[in-house]
Amino acid sequence: MFVFLVAAALVGQTAARYTANWTSLDSRPLPSWYDEAKVGIFVHWGVFSAVGFKSEWFWWHWQGQNPPDTSCVLYMAMNYPPGFSYAEFAPKFHAQFFNPEQWADIFKASGAKYVVLTAKHHEGFTTWGSPYSWNWNSVDNGPHRDLVGDLGEAVRKRSLHYGLYNSLYEWFHPLYLADKKNQFKTQQFVADKLLPELYNMVVRYRPDLIWSDGDWEAPDTYWNSTEFLAWLYNDSPVKDTVVTNDRWGAGCACKHGGYYNCADKYTPGELPKHKWEKCTSVDSLSWGYRWNMKLSELMDLPSIIKDLVRTVALGGNYLLNVGPTPDGMIPVVFEERLRGVGAWLEINGEAIYTSKPWRVQTENTTASIWYTSKGNTVYAIITTKLSKYTVQLLEPKTSVITKVTLLGDPKPLAWSPLSPSSGLSILLPQLPYSPGEAWTLKLEGVQ
């Protein structure tokens, strides 16, 4: 009878279906691979890369907002002939040096476990041969190749998960503008463009993650988000493995969907109750490539590592963005940052991958400390340079079996209790060079 009941329960779980409402969709467990992965790479690449000025929002700043951004207007006046249109940038998006194998090697070396590529940004240009984006896609125009497919194949060969970013809205699509003029009481854009394209993209590329964006101008009922997600979770070829974010309509952020983004570069002040992700960019001023970026505008490696550690300690995933050039190269300075992250994770990844937030996330006594945990093991990650060879941790409760080591060095470290109930003072060796100026203490046998 017990075996029968277990079998029946398993069948029931397998047959469970989600209905097209947020109560049902929000009840879906997040596939475990995502929380275990912790670190991902975001790639913003499109026609905006050929513009290379201001940011990936250039077209909107130039011809969408009112009044237009004067710096964008001046840039066009000084560098292009009168009447030059945004569409004319597409042929300049050559991607002639794009080598997906080299990109995937860099992403693998970064220590990331998943990669998310822009399949379509707000400009509407798809980096794959969408049949719903005639002549405004990377197969018909510009690179004349399937960028989504080529990168996906290379990434997956290295056992990395592959996700796709997709903007729901398109700034200047005539069907979207007509729906917008009708106060979103019509859904011509959704029915004829957005949803057919989304279904096609999922079936064709089978992404492990869909990073939705561009949702904020209209409610989820306009986008038919719940209907799409019900199909995605019930009947799509990735129904058991796909992960989604929370950008599915005005008011959805930090409230509905799979994991929460909440906002770009979102950093909570305390441990959230729901799985979340911080997306941020090496270039602090843009997600897409800029010809005129300066070193002072880029995150340095210690800043990236501290940001990553804080994010994971607070239960989040860290999605770090780079913007490739229009000819298909990852700028060397971005590659250097990614390889630096990988070098740090090579030593300290034990404290990051598959970890869980500890009962206390941070303390700042003799040093800035962030905690993660795995079972009965606690990791104390030091994110500041120390001026002496001892560090005090107030929160861990020690026992007679407590053992302390420094990740990368198996020799036990000497320690003494601070009080009978909790805390310890640890005698450190001379700390080795750390690519990210952060070191991890492994504490076994503590509470």
N, C-alpha and C positions, 0 to 999 in steps of 0.2 A: 504493500500500500504506500509506504514511504517513497519507494522508487517511482511509483506511478505519479504521486503528487509532485515530486521534483520534476519529472518529465513533463507533466502538464503545465507546471509553472514556467519551464523553459520554453515550451511551445507558445504559451501565452505571451511571454516576453518577446519572442521572435515575431509573433503576429501582431503585436501592439502597433496601432497606427495613431498618428497625430492628426488632429483636426485643425482647420484653418482659423484658429484663434490663438491669442497670445497665452492664455492659461494652459492650453495643451502644448503648444510649441515650446514654451518656457520650461516645461517639465522634462524635456528631453535631456538626459545626462550628456555632459560634454565628453566626447571621445577622449580616452585617457592619454593618447599620444601627445595631445596639445599641452596639457599641464606638465607632462614629463619633459617636454622639449626645452622649455624656458627661453631659448634664444633663437631669434629669426632675423633674416635679412629682408628688407623692403627695397624694391627697385622701382624708381619712378623714371619711366622712359617713354618718349612719345614725340610728337611733332614739336612740342614745347622745348625739347632738347636742342632742336635745330635753331630755335630763336635764341636760347641761351642767355636771356636777359631778364632781370627782375626775379621771376619764378615761373613755375608751371602754370600760374594764373595769368600769364602775360596777355593772352588774347582778351580775357575779360577786362583786365585793367586798361587795355588799349581801346577796345571797341564795345565793351559791354556796360561798364559802369558809367554813371553820369554825375559829374563831369569825368572825362577820361583822365587817367594818370598822366600828368605832363611829362614825366621822365620817359614813359613808354612812347608817347607821341613824338618826343624829341629824338629818341633812339631810332624810330622808323624814318623820320625826316632826314636824319644825318647819314643813314646807312642804306636806305632802299629808295627806289624811284617812286614818284607819286603814283598812287593807285595800287601799289603792291598789296596783295591780299594775304591773309593768314594762310589760306589754302596753298599759296605758292611756297610756303616753308616746307611742305610735305616732301617734295622731291629732294630737298636739302637734307632730309633725314635718311642718309644713305645706309648707315650701319655696315659699311663695307669691311670694317675690321672686326665685326662681331664674331667672336669665337665662343660658342656656348660652353665648350669643354673647359676653356680657360676660366670663364666666369665661374663655372661650377667648382673648379679647383679652388678658386679664391674663397668662395662661400663655404666650402668644406673646411678649408684651412682656418676660417674665422671661428670655428666651433659651433656655428649655427646648426640647428636641426631642421629648420624649414626656411623656405624662400617664398616671397610674395612679389609677383610682377604685376605691373599695371597692364591689364588687358584692355582697358579703356578708361581714360581720364575724362574730365568734364568737357574737353574739346571734342569728344565723340570719336576720335580716331582710334580704331582697334588695332592692336599689335598682333592680330591674327586675321585670317581671311574670312571675316564675317560676311555672310550673304545678305545681311541686313544693313550693311554699311558700305554700299557700292562706291568704289573708287576712293573711299576714305578709310582705307585699311592698309596694313603693311604688306599685303600680298599684291594688291593692285597698284600701290603707290609707294614711293620712297624706297624702302629696302627691297621690296619685291620678294619677301620670304616670310615664312610663318615664324615669327619671333617667339610667340607663346609656346608653340609646339617644340621648336628647336631647344629652347632653354629647359623646358620641362623634361625632355628626354635626357639631357645631360645631368640635370639635378637629381633625377630619380636613379640614375646609374650609380650615384654616390650615396644612395640610401637616405637622401634628404626628402622631407615632405615638400610638396609644391602647392602653393596657393595663388589665387588670382584676385587682383583688385579690380572692381568694376564700379564705375560711377553710374548711379541710377539716372541722374539728369544729364542733359547736354545743353550747354549754354545757348547755342544758336540753332538747334534742330527745329525746323519749321513746325513739325507736329507737336513738339513740346511747347513751343511758344504759343501755338494755337490753344492747347489745353490750358496753359497758364493764363492766357487772355480770357478764357472761359471760367476762370477761378477754379480750375481742376475739376469741373463738373463733367467734363468729357475726358476720355482716356485713350484717345487715338494713338498717342505716342507709346503708351504702355502696351496696347494691343498689337500694334503693327511693328514696333521696333524693339522696345526694351525686353519684354518677356520672351518673344521668339529667339532673340539673340542670347539671352541668359540660358534658356533651355539648351540651345545649340552648343553653347560654350561648355556647359557642364557635361553633356553627353560626349562631346568630342574630346575634351581634355581631362575629364574626371579629376578636378582639383580636390586636394585634401582640405582646402580652406577657401572660403569666399569672403573677401574683404570688401564689404559694401560701403559706398560713400555717395555723396551728392544727393542726399535724401531730404534735406531740411526744408525745402520750399513747399512741400506737399505732405499730407498725412499718409500713413501706410496704406490706407484704403484706396488712395489714388494709385499707388505703385502696385497694388495687389500683392503686397509682400507676404501676407500670411498664406495665400494660396500657393505662391511659389515655394515657400519654406515647407509647407505640408508635402508638396511633391518631392522636394529635395530630401526630406527626412523619411518619406514613405516609399517612394518608387524610383528615385534616381539611382544611377549606377554607383553613387558614392554615399548612399543613405546611411550606412553604418559607420563611416569614417569621417565624413565631412564636418568641418567646424565653421561656424559663422560668427560674425561680430554683431553689433547692436545698431547699425545705421540703416534702418529700414523704413524710415518715415519721421516726420517732425514729431518730436516728443519721445521717440524710441530710445535714444541714447541713454545709457546707464539704467535702462529699465527693461528692455525686451531684447531677445535674440539669444545667441550663444554666449560667448564671453563679451565683456564690456570694454569698449574703447573710451567711452564718455566724451572725450575731446582729444584733439591732437596734443601730444606731449603731456597727457594727463598724469598727474602725480598726486595720489591721495595722501592725506596727512596721517592716516592710521590704516590698520588692516581692514580692507573691504570684506564684506560677507560673500561677495560673488567673484568668480574668476574674472580677471581683467588683464589688459595688455597695455603697455606703454609703447606708442610708436613715436619715434623721434628721428632726427636726421643729423648726420655728421655735419652737413652745412646748416648752420643755425638759421639762415635766411631763406632757404629754399629746399624743396624736395627734389626738384628737377635740376639738371645741370645748368651752371651759369659760367659764361666765359670769364666774367670779372670777379669771381669769388677770391677772397683773400684768406691767408692762413689764419689771421686773427678772428675770422668769422666761423672757423671750423672748431668742432669739439676736439680737444686733445685726448689722448688715450686715457690718462688718469680720470678725466671727467666722465668718459664713457663707462669705464669700469665702475666708478662710484655710482653712477646712474643705474647701471645694470644690477649691481649688488643691492641697492636700495629697493629696486623694483621687485626682484625675486624675494627678498626678505619680507616684503609686504604682499606676497602671494601672486605677483603678476608675471607676465611674460614680457620680454624685451625685444621689440622689433626695431632694428637699427637700419635707417635708410641711406642709400647711396644713389646718386644720379649719374648714370653713364653719359658719355658724350654722344652726339648724333652720329658719329662714325663707328660707334660700337665699342668704345674703350671705357673701362672703369678707371677714372683718373688715379694716377699712382698714389696720390696722398690718401685717397679713399682705400685703396688696396692696403696701404701701410697700416691704416687704422684697423681694418678688418683682420689682418694677420696678427696685429698686436693683441686684439681681443682673443684670438685663437691661442696665442702663446700663453696668455694669462689663464685661459680656461684649461689648457693642457695640464697645468699644475693644480688649479683650484676648482676645476669643473665638478669634482666630487661634492663640493658644497653647493652646487648650482643645479645640475641636472637631477630630475626626479625628487628634488628636495621639497620640504613642506615648511610653511611658516612655523616658527617656534612660539611658545606661549608668550615670550617677550620678543619684540622685533628689533629693538635697538637700545643701546645705552651709550652714554658719553661721559665716562669717568676720567680715566687717564688717556683714553683715545676714543675716536669715533668707531663704534662697533655695531655691526649688523649681524643678526643671527638667522641661521636656517637650521633645519633638522632633518634627520632620517631615523625613524624609530627612536632608539635610546641614545643616538649620537647627535651631538649638537656642534654646529660650526659657528665660530666667532670670527667674522671677517673684519680685519682692521683696515680702515680706509684712510688713515692719516699716518704720516711719518712720526715715529716715536723719538723722543729726545733722550730716553733712557732704556735700559735693558729689562725693565719689568713692566708688566701690564696687569691691571686689576680688572676683574670681571665681578660685578656685584650680584648678578642674577642667578647663575648656575648654582645648584645645590649639590655639593660634592658628597662622595662616600669613600670607603676604604679602597674601592676598586677603580676610582677615577684615574684616568690616564689622559695626558695632554701631549699632542704632537703638533708639529707644523707641517702642513701639507707640502709635499716635496722633500721632506726629511723624516725618515721613520724613527729617529732617535727620540725617546720620551723626554719631555721637558720637566724640570723641577718646578714644583708648585707648593704653596702652603695655603691653608684656609684663612679666610679673612674673619670669619665668625663661625660659631658652632652650627649655625643654621644654613648659611649660604655665603657664596663669594669665594674667590680665590685670587691669589697673587701668583703670577707666572713669571719665571725667570727665562728670558728669551736669549737665544744665541744672537750673534750678529746676523741680522736679517739679510738674506740674499737679495740680489737684484730682482725686482718684480716689474714686468712690463707695464703694469697698470698702477704701480705704487700702492698695492693692496696685498695683504697676506692673510692666510686663513689658519686659525687654530682649530684643531679637531679635538673635541672633548668627549671621551667615552666614559660611561658610568656616571653620568650626571642627570639631574632632573631639572 
